């Protein structure tokens, strides 16, 4: 290898390192800004209307800003469910809605209608399992999601009546207002007892939950 090639490879390596360091610094700045905002707006993390999976009095709360059409939310759901199973008395999941994808607002209202019927988790899991069949981001087939919910046991006639009630839009709007104030711009976004993940990933979420559970047991 001649000197010129070595020089070019060296420059590329330096540029790659600088890009990596720059991205890390940027992500840390974004996280710090969000953490400051969350600390100032703690009341926006959990609302009285927010769906809860797990014991209400659990000392550790995972708040997930969630879009039913988000593929990553679908991928994370069994991981979060496993964390709830690992700490059945210590951890609860609070779901906040972040309807970033076209049509997601209607599926959110469908989930809320299922909650009225006491079938929230059943319908949630059915809708997520069938997500590839209805959640095309360009032209979502929302009616297919409704059909899946009906097959999961939802009374679709009653659900349609409940979806049309003003309270449904109010719930959705409150979640949108809160995610905007907390500077949430992607799904899923997690907070564990008000703390954001140091970096995004299932291992980071599991580690932060384990840390908060350990603190709660002291």
C-alpha positions as CSV (number, residue, x, y, z in Angstrom):
1,X,0.0,0.0,0.0
2,X,1.5,3.3,-1.0
3,X,1.8,6.4,1.1
4,X,-1.1,8.2,-0.7
5,X,-3.5,5.4,0.0
6,X,-2.4,5.3,3.7
7,X,-3.0,9.1,3.9
8,X,-6.5,8.8,2.4
9,X,-7.5,5.9,4.7
10,X,-6.1,7.9,7.7
11,X,-8.2,10.9,6.7
12,X,-11.3,8.8,6.3
13,X,-10.7,7.3,9.7
14,X,-10.3,10.7,11.3
15,X,-13.4,12.0,9.6
16,X,-15.4,8.9,10.7
17,X,-14.2,9.4,14.3
18,X,-15.1,13.1,14.2
19,X,-18.6,12.3,12.8
20,X,-19.1,9.7,15.5
21,X,-18.0,12.0,18.3
22,X,-20.1,14.8,16.9
23,X,-23.2,12.6,16.8
24,X,-22.7,11.5,20.3
25,X,-22.3,15.1,21.5
26,X,-25.4,16.1,19.6
27,X,-27.4,13.2,21.1
28,X,-26.2,14.1,24.6
29,X,-27.2,17.7,24.1
30,X,-30.7,16.7,22.9
31,X,-31.1,14.3,25.9
32,X,-29.9,16.9,28.4
33,X,-32.4,19.4,27.0
34,X,-35.2,16.9,27.2
35,X,-34.3,15.8,30.7
36,X,-34.4,19.4,31.9
37,X,-37.8,19.8,30.2
38,X,-39.2,16.6,31.7
39,X,-38.0,17.6,35.2
40,X,-39.8,20.9,34.8
41,X,-43.0,19.3,33.5
42,X,-43.2,16.1,35.6
43,X,-47.0,16.4,35.8
44,X,-47.2,15.8,32.0
45,X,-45.7,12.3,32.2
46,X,-48.7,10.6,33.6
47,X,-52.3,11.7,33.4
48,X,-55.4,10.3,35.2
49,X,-56.7,9.0,31.9
50,X,-53.5,7.2,30.9
51,X,-53.8,3.4,30.4
52,X,-51.9,1.4,33.0
53,X,-50.7,-2.1,32.6
54,X,-49.4,-3.6,35.9
55,X,-50.1,-2.7,39.5
56,X,-51.3,0.9,40.1
57,X,-49.1,1.2,43.2
58,X,-45.8,-0.1,41.6
59,X,-42.8,1.9,42.7
60,X,-41.3,1.9,39.2
61,X,-43.2,3.5,36.3
62,X,-42.3,3.0,32.7
63,X,-43.9,5.7,30.6
64,X,-44.0,4.9,26.9
65,X,-45.0,7.4,24.2
66,X,-46.5,5.0,21.8
67,X,-47.9,5.0,18.2
68,X,-49.9,1.9,17.3
69,X,-48.6,2.1,13.7
70,X,-44.9,2.3,14.7
71,X,-43.0,-0.8,13.8
72,X,-40.4,-0.2,16.6
73,X,-43.3,0.1,19.2
74,X,-44.5,-3.3,18.0
75,X,-41.0,-4.8,18.3
76,X,-40.6,-3.3,21.8
77,X,-44.0,-4.5,23.2
78,X,-42.9,-8.1,24.0
79,X,-39.7,-6.7,25.6
80,X,-41.7,-4.4,27.8
81,X,-44.2,-7.1,28.6
82,X,-41.2,-9.3,29.7
83,X,-40.0,-6.6,32.1
84,X,-43.5,-6.4,33.6
85,X,-43.4,-10.2,34.1
86,X,-39.9,-10.1,35.6
87,X,-41.0,-7.5,38.2
88,X,-44.7,-8.2,38.7
89,X,-45.1,-6.2,41.9
90,X,-42.6,-3.5,41.2
91,X,-43.1,-2.2,37.7
92,X,-46.1,-0.7,35.8
93,X,-46.4,0.5,32.2
94,X,-48.2,3.8,31.5
95,X,-49.0,4.3,27.8
96,X,-49.2,7.8,26.3
97,X,-50.2,8.2,22.7
98,X,-48.0,9.8,20.1
99,X,-50.0,9.5,16.8
100,X,-47.3,10.5,14.4
101,X,-48.4,8.2,11.6
102,X,-51.3,8.9,9.3
103,X,-54.4,7.2,10.7
104,X,-52.9,6.4,14.1
105,X,-55.4,8.8,15.8
106,X,-58.3,6.6,14.8
107,X,-56.5,3.4,16.1
108,X,-55.8,5.3,19.4
109,X,-59.5,6.0,19.8
110,X,-60.2,2.3,19.0
111,X,-57.9,1.3,21.8
112,X,-59.6,3.7,24.2
113,X,-63.0,2.3,23.1
114,X,-61.6,-1.2,23.9
115,X,-60.6,0.1,27.4
116,X,-64.2,1.1,28.1
117,X,-65.2,-2.5,27.4
118,X,-62.4,-3.9,29.6
119,X,-60.5,-5.3,26.6
120,X,-57.7,-2.9,26.3
121,X,-54.7,-5.2,26.4
122,X,-56.4,-7.9,24.3
123,X,-57.2,-5.5,21.5
124,X,-53.8,-3.8,21.8
125,X,-52.0,-7.1,21.3
126,X,-54.2,-8.1,18.5
127,X,-53.8,-4.8,16.7
128,X,-50.0,-4.9,17.1
129,X,-49.8,-8.5,15.9
130,X,-51.7,-7.5,12.8
131,X,-49.9,-4.2,12.3
132,X,-48.2,-5.2,9.0
133,X,-51.7,-5.7,7.5
134,X,-53.1,-2.3,8.2
135,X,-50.3,0.2,9.1
136,X,-49.1,1.2,5.6
137,X,-47.7,4.7,6.4
138,X,-48.8,6.0,3.0
139,X,-52.2,4.5,2.8
140,X,-53.1,2.8,6.1
141,X,-56.1,0.4,6.1
142,X,-57.6,1.5,9.4
143,X,-60.8,-0.5,8.7
144,X,-58.6,-3.7,8.8
145,X,-57.4,-2.7,12.3
146,X,-61.1,-2.3,13.4
147,X,-61.8,-5.7,12.0
148,X,-58.9,-7.2,13.9
149,X,-60.3,-5.6,17.1
150,X,-63.7,-7.1,16.4
151,X,-62.2,-10.5,15.9
152,X,-60.4,-10.1,19.3
153,X,-63.8,-9.7,21.0
154,X,-64.6,-6.0,20.8
155,X,-68.2,-4.9,20.4
156,X,-67.6,-2.7,17.3
157,X,-71.0,-1.1,17.3
158,X,-70.6,0.2,20.9
159,X,-66.9,1.0,20.2
160,X,-68.0,3.2,17.2
161,X,-70.4,5.1,19.4
162,X,-67.7,5.6,22.1
163,X,-65.2,6.8,19.5
164,X,-67.5,9.6,18.4
165,X,-67.7,11.1,21.9
166,X,-65.8,14.4,22.6
167,X,-63.9,12.8,25.5
168,X,-62.0,10.7,23.0
169,X,-60.6,13.7,21.2
170,X,-59.9,15.4,24.5
171,X,-57.8,12.4,25.6
172,X,-55.8,12.4,22.4
173,X,-55.3,16.1,22.4
174,X,-54.0,16.0,26.0
175,X,-51.4,13.4,25.0
176,X,-50.3,15.4,22.0
177,X,-50.0,18.6,24.1
178,X,-47.9,16.7,26.6
179,X,-45.6,15.1,24.1
180,X,-45.0,18.5,22.5
181,X,-44.2,20.1,25.9
182,X,-41.8,17.2,26.7
183,X,-40.1,17.5,23.3
184,X,-41.0,13.9,22.4
185,X,-40.5,13.5,18.6
186,X,-40.2,9.8,18.0
187,X,-41.7,6.5,19.1
188,X,-41.2,4.7,21.2
189,X,-39.9,7.2,23.7
190,X,-39.4,5.8,27.3
191,X,-39.1,7.4,30.7
192,X,-38.5,5.3,33.8
193,X,-39.5,7.1,37.0
194,X,-39.0,10.3,35.0
195,X,-35.6,9.4,33.7
196,X,-34.9,9.1,29.9
197,X,-32.8,6.3,28.5
198,X,-29.0,7.1,28.3
199,X,-29.2,5.8,24.7
200,X,-32.0,4.0,22.8
201,X,-32.2,0.3,23.0
202,X,-33.8,-2.7,24.8
203,X,-30.7,-3.3,26.9
204,X,-30.7,0.3,28.0
205,X,-34.3,0.1,29.0
206,X,-33.9,-3.1,30.9
207,X,-30.9,-1.7,32.7
208,X,-32.6,1.5,33.8
209,X,-35.7,-0.5,35.0
210,X,-33.4,-2.8,37.0
211,X,-31.6,0.2,38.5
212,X,-34.9,1.8,39.6
213,X,-36.3,-1.5,41.0
214,X,-33.1,-1.9,43.0
215,X,-33.4,1.6,44.4
216,X,-37.0,1.1,45.3
217,X,-36.1,-2.0,47.3
218,X,-33.4,-0.3,49.5
